C-alpha cells in the first residue's frame, strides 16, 4: 500500500542497530564524519543518485531528497545492541576497517554509543562468546542469591527489547526509530507452517519458549514492529520473511525489508547475469568462492550458519537465468557458492567467480571475475539508504514488505505462499526503486519493468 501524502521528516530519527561490529561501526562513523564535512558518503544512492521525473518538456533529473522528504544526516541518532560491551569507538578501532585518523574526529560521539545488552542465544551463533547479554529477570534475582543465571524466554526477549526501544526513544528524544539488523548470520531456521504461517501461532511459540522455531532475531523484529518501528533484516536470517511477520507488519502499519545486504559478489552476479540473458548466451556453470576474515566470516565458518547464507546467495541466478523459459540456454547449469574464513584478510574480502558460458553453435567460453572489496565499506551506504528509505516508506503510509528496496538486498522478500517470484535482476530492481520514489513524490511511476 502507498499514499502520496508523505509526512515530513521532522524531528530526530533514531537508528537502533542490532550489532556493533564492523558494518555497524563503519556505518555510524561514516555518517558522523559526513555530517561534519570530513568524509563523503560515497556509494549512497540517497545522497548521490538522480532520478528522472516527468517527460518531454517537464523532464527533470533530481536527487531523491528533492523528490521526497528524507531525514537529514544531521537528524540521525544512533544506538545499538551487542553481545560485546565495547562502545562504538572501541568497536570501530577493533574492527580495523577504518584508519584511526578517520575515527578520531568523531571519537566523542562514538564513545557515547554504548551497546545495550543483546537478546542472545549462543546456539544461533556458536562462534560468538560475548557476555553483554540479557538474562531472565526471574533467574537474575535468584542469581544474586547464588543461583544460576539463564537465558530469557523468547517472550521475555521481546518484552526486554521493547523496553529498550521505549527507553531509547525517551532518553534521546527521537521522534521516529528504525531498527536495523547488522549482526551475524544466525543458523538456518527452515520455515515451519505450524509456527511461522500465522501471527497467533508465532506468539504462542514465543510464549512457549520454542527455541527451535523462534530465533532471537524474530524477537527483535516482533519488538520493533510492536513499538511502531520499521525493521530491516540485513542478514539472510528467516526473521521477517514469514507470513506471521507480514501479518504483524500489516497490523501495526509498519514497513519491513530484507534480507541480506547486497554488497560484493551477489551485487556483481545480479548485474552480470543480465548481460548473459540479454545477449542470449548459454550458461553451463557458475562457481563462486569467497574469503573473508571478519566476525561475519568467523560465524559463517560454522556449517549451520553458512547454510543460511548459502540459501540467500544461491537464489540470485534462478530468477534471472530461467531454464523453463530458455531451456537451450539455461536448462541445466551448475551453480555453487563457497565462503571460507581466512583471518588475515579481516574485512577485506575477496571473491572469485568462474563462469562457463556457451556461444554460437555451443562453443564454450569463460568469464573470470576477481573482486577485491571491503565488506563494510560497501555495506555502510546500503545501511544508510535502507534506513532513510524505510523511514520514508513509513511516513508515506506504506506497510508490509517493501519490494522497492530489493535493489539493496541479496535475497529480496516476496510472497512465496502465492507463488510470487523474487526480483533479483539489478536493473529491474533499480526501476522498482525509482518508480517508488516517483510515486511517493507525487509523480507518475512511469517506467515499465519488463
Beta strands, then each sheet from edge to edge (+ up, - down):
strand 1: 13-18
strand 2: 50-53
strand 3: 60-63
strand 4: 76-82
strand 5: 116-117
strand 6: 176-181
strand 7: 230-233
strand 8: 255-258
strand 9: 282-292
strand 10: 334-341
strand 11: 348-358
strand 12: 364-374
strand 13: 400-401
sheet 1: 5+ 4+ 1+ 6+ 7+ 8+ 13+
sheet 2: 2+ 3-
sheet 3: 10+ 9+ 11- 12+
end
